[in-house]
Amino acid sequence: MELAKTNIEGLFQVKVNDKSRLVTHNKVPGKSVYGEMLLSISGEEYRVWDPYRSKFAAAFLSGMKELPQIQDKRILYLGVSTGTTASHFSDILVNGVIFGIEFSPKVMRRFFRLAEQRDNLIPILADARRPEEYSPFVFEVDMIYQDVAQPEQATIFGRNSQEFLRSGGYGFLAVKSQSIDVVLKPGEVFSKQMEVLEQEFGLEIQEFGSIDAFEKKHAVIIVKKP
């Protein structure tokens, strides 16, 4: 079993039973986070990254080319949930940190337990629609990652980018069309969200891609702050 590097530092691919899998080096050996497979490769432990449980992995395997680097970055994660994707980011980070924003106290308790094992995760119980509430606890960040099921997803992202994203920083926005409008076609929903990001918040669209192979009626928008 041999690791193959990808264009994302700290993210690897490996063949398991003739299928290519994404893996990250496990920061907490012996422990899985969400029941994922653990692999021993050359004496080191790696965690298989499930694209059906993570929009970032889904975007990578859907062929998106402009995904932002994770290593050594300060990341604001909006809608961190129990930490599935954040745990793989945690594996990749060397000197960076993740501010994980989650609205549900029940879900946050699970993320908090994960953060007790990983020193680069900072749990914050808050509403992503109100960045002013957690601005005292979050530094300027290099990247914003958003995965929230709210109607005004682009507006939430834009407000947080104004508050926290550094100039030249990147954003990853997972858009769920059904959370925004169940009548409009998904393509129309995605176009309107990109218009909001560009016209209302001055963000530059770097790439747009569907992740329908893993999440129906979902897409990912990569942006850059000028």
C-alpha positions as a printed Julia matrix, in Angstrom:
226×3 Matrix{Float64}:
   0.0    0.0     0.0
   1.61   3.26   -1.17
   0.65   6.86   -0.54
   0.31   9.25   -3.45
   0.54  12.99   -2.84
  -2.2   15.3    -4.09
  -2.13  19.02   -4.93
  -3.39  19.68   -1.38
  -0.53  19.51    1.13
  -1.2   16.83    3.74
  -3.88  15.09    1.67
  -3.0   11.74    0.12
  -4.56   9.04   -2.0
  -4.1    5.32   -1.56
  -5.61   2.24   -3.18
  -7.7    0.04   -0.89
  -9.24  -3.06   -2.5
  -8.53  -1.53   -5.92
 -10.39   1.66   -5.03
  -8.67   5.02   -4.63
  -9.28   6.57   -1.2
  -8.44   9.96    0.27
  -6.53   9.78    3.55
  -4.98  12.08    6.15
  -2.31  11.28    8.73
  -4.11  10.6    12.01
  -3.27  13.26   14.61
  -4.65  11.01   17.36
  -3.46   7.47   16.56
  -5.84   4.67   17.44
  -8.94   6.84   17.38
 -11.48   7.24   14.6
 -13.87  10.21   14.65
 -16.96   9.06   12.76
 -16.33   5.36   12.21
 -13.94   5.89    9.31
 -11.41   3.23    8.32
  -7.94   3.46    9.87
  -5.0    2.28    7.77
  -1.44   1.44    8.77
   0.98   2.55    6.05
   4.76   2.34    6.53
   4.31   2.29   10.29
   2.07   5.37   10.38
  -1.69   5.58   10.83
  -3.99   7.26    8.31
  -7.71   7.97    8.32
  -9.89   7.41    5.24
 -11.8   10.59    4.34
 -15.38   9.75    3.33
 -16.62  12.04    0.49
 -20.23  11.2     1.36
 -19.67  12.77    4.79
 -17.55  15.77    3.78
 -18.12  18.47    1.15
 -14.38  19.16    0.87
 -13.57  15.53    0.03
 -16.55  15.47   -2.34
 -15.32  18.62   -4.1
 -11.82  17.17   -4.47
 -13.1   13.9    -5.93
 -15.5   15.83   -8.19
 -12.46  17.34   -9.89
 -12.42  20.88   -8.51
  -9.0   22.45   -9.12
  -9.01  25.64   -7.0
  -9.55  24.17   -3.56
  -7.63  26.19   -0.97
  -4.67  24.78    0.92
  -5.28  23.83    4.55
  -1.81  23.39    6.04
  -0.64  26.2     8.36
  -3.86  28.18    7.87
  -6.18  29.89   10.34
  -9.66  28.66    9.44
 -13.11  29.85   10.46
 -15.47  26.9    10.07
 -19.15  27.88    9.96
 -21.44  24.95   10.69
 -18.74  22.69   12.08
 -21.32  20.17   13.37
 -19.69  17.18   15.13
 -16.37  17.76   13.37
 -16.17  15.21   10.53
 -14.45  17.52    8.03
 -12.78  19.62   10.72
 -11.06  16.51   12.09
  -9.37  15.88    8.73
  -8.38  19.56    8.56
  -6.98  19.06   12.06
  -4.86  16.17   10.76
  -3.48  18.35    7.96
  -2.78  21.47   10.02
   0.75  21.92   11.34
   0.72  25.37   12.93
  -2.79  26.48   12.04
  -6.03  26.53   14.0
  -9.75  26.01   13.35
 -12.44  28.16   14.97
 -15.49  25.91   14.84
 -18.85  27.7    14.97
 -21.91  25.6    15.76
 -25.42  26.68   16.79
 -26.76  23.44   18.33
 -25.69  22.84   21.96
 -26.25  19.08   21.57
 -24.02  18.89   18.49
 -21.46  21.23   20.04
 -21.02  18.89   22.99
 -19.76  16.21   20.6
 -17.45  18.67   18.85
 -16.16  19.86   22.22
 -15.18  16.29   23.12
 -13.31  16.04   19.82
 -11.53  19.34   20.54
 -10.36  17.96   23.89
  -8.28  15.44   21.9
  -7.07  17.89   19.25
  -5.36  21.11   20.32
  -5.92  22.94   17.01
  -9.73  22.91   17.29
 -11.48  25.78   19.1
 -15.22  25.19   19.7
 -17.51  28.23   19.76
 -21.23  27.88   20.44
 -22.76  30.67   18.35
 -25.03  31.57   15.43
 -23.13  32.0    12.13
 -25.71  34.62   11.11
 -24.39  36.91   13.86
 -20.59  37.18   13.52
 -20.54  40.14   15.9
 -21.37  37.72   18.73
 -18.12  35.76   18.38
 -15.83  38.47   17.01
 -14.07  38.79   20.41
 -12.94  35.15   20.14
 -11.87  34.85   16.49
  -8.67  36.22   14.93
  -8.33  37.31   11.31
  -8.38  34.11    9.24
  -6.84  32.85    6.01
  -9.88  30.82    5.04
 -13.59  30.53    5.77
 -15.27  27.17    5.29
 -19.05  27.19    5.39
 -21.5   24.3     5.44
 -24.78  25.55    6.88
 -28.39  24.74    6.0
 -29.8   28.27    6.06
 -31.8   30.21    3.43
 -29.33  33.11    3.08
 -26.13  31.11    2.74
 -24.22  33.64    0.61
 -25.17  36.51    2.93
 -23.98  34.58    5.99
 -20.7   33.86    4.26
 -20.33  37.45    3.04
 -20.88  38.98    6.48
 -18.31  36.66    8.02
 -15.83  37.42    5.26
 -16.2   41.14    5.95
 -15.56  40.57    9.63
 -12.79  37.97    9.62
 -11.28  37.07    6.23
  -7.96  38.68    5.43
  -7.3   40.32    2.09
  -6.1   37.59   -0.27
  -7.84  34.92    1.84
 -10.02  32.18    0.4
 -13.45  30.81    1.08
 -15.14  27.46    0.54
 -18.92  27.68    0.46
 -21.02  24.51    0.24
 -24.43  25.52   -1.11
 -27.54  23.42   -0.48
 -30.14  24.54   -3.02
 -33.08  22.96   -1.17
 -32.3   24.97    1.95
 -32.62  28.18   -0.07
 -35.5   27.61   -2.5
 -37.35  24.38   -3.25
 -39.13  25.88   -6.29
 -36.2   27.26   -8.32
 -33.94  24.89  -10.22
 -30.65  24.27   -8.37
 -28.67  26.0   -11.13
 -30.69  29.19  -10.66
 -30.18  29.06   -6.9
 -26.42  28.66   -7.29
 -26.24  31.56   -9.78
 -28.11  33.86   -7.41
 -25.8   32.96   -4.54
 -22.75  33.77   -6.65
 -24.28  37.12   -7.59
 -24.68  37.97   -3.9
 -21.07  37.03   -3.16
 -19.75  39.16   -6.04
 -22.08  42.13   -6.11
 -22.93  42.62   -2.45
 -19.65  41.57   -0.83
 -17.05  42.1    -3.57
 -15.71  38.55   -3.45
 -14.06  37.03   -6.52
 -15.39  33.68   -7.73
 -12.47  31.34   -8.33
 -14.38  28.17   -9.16
 -17.84  26.67   -9.12
 -18.52  22.94   -9.14
 -21.33  20.47   -8.61
 -20.86  17.69   -6.06
 -24.02  15.85   -7.12
 -22.15  12.55   -7.31
 -21.91  12.65   -3.51
 -24.57  15.15   -2.38
 -27.65  15.74   -4.54
 -28.53  19.36   -5.35
 -25.32  20.6    -3.73
 -22.54  22.71   -5.19
 -19.31  24.29   -3.99
 -18.19  27.86   -4.63
 -14.56  28.86   -4.09
 -13.99  32.59   -3.58
 -11.11  34.97   -2.92
 -11.21  38.25   -1.05
  -9.38  41.0    -3.01
